[in-house]
Amino acid sequence: SVSRFYSGSERASALLGKCANQMLARCRAYVEGPDGLWAQTPSAVLAKLRECLALNDAFGSAYKAREKATVFNKEGGQRSRALDLNEGTVFNKFGYFCRRVEKLVELFTAIEQFCTLEESQIGGLGKVEGIGAALVAFHALVVGLQGA
């Protein structure tokens, strides 16, 4: 059943928008951690970012499942939608956040790959030769991102 106060689409949209904003704020705090984003290992950051994306997917799935639910209208005997909300109010901010998170996933995946490449050895012969200049340039880019 739906509360009388939140039976209007504007109020229900505002409530779900506030829930989404709170989830966004908690995701940001979770990903940054107590020491900041760059103090963590790339794999730890990637796991947290993916969890944020999973939360957005779960929130969207729960909304869609509830939206598909129908209620029986006693007067006309017809079925009508249970929720008629402004999806922009509910999902826009979190959607923009998730797009940025996807870019961060790409970035931290590249960082993780370069770290693996830096440590790799071929056939026990030692470190990969000729990659040193690329690694130095990559580390310079990462330091630049950390300062931004």
C-alpha positions, 0 to 999 in steps of 0.5 A: 500500500502507498502512504496518502502523503506519498500517493502524489507523483511529485512527492514520491518522485522527490522522496525517491530522488532524495534516496538516490542522492543519499545513495550517491553521497554514500557511494562517493564516501565509500569509494574515497575511503578514509585516506582518499582515492589514491591511497588505495590499491587499484584493485580495491578501488575497482571493486568499490567502483563496481559495487557502486555500479551494481547498486545503481543497477539494483536500484533501477531494477527495483524501480522497474519491478515496482513500476510494472506492478499494477493495482486493481481500481475498485471503481472501474475494475481496470488496472492502473500503474502503481507509480507514475513518477518523474524518472529524471528527478529520481535517476539523473544525478545517480546516472551521471555519477555512474557514467563518471564511475565507468570512466574511473573503472577504465582509468583504474583498469589501465593503472592496474594493467600497467602495474602488472606490466611493470612487474612482469617477467618473460620466461624468467629472463627479467623485466620486460625491456624497452617498456621503461619509457612508457612506464615513466610517461604513464607514472607521470600521467598518474601523478598529474591525475592525483594532483588534479 
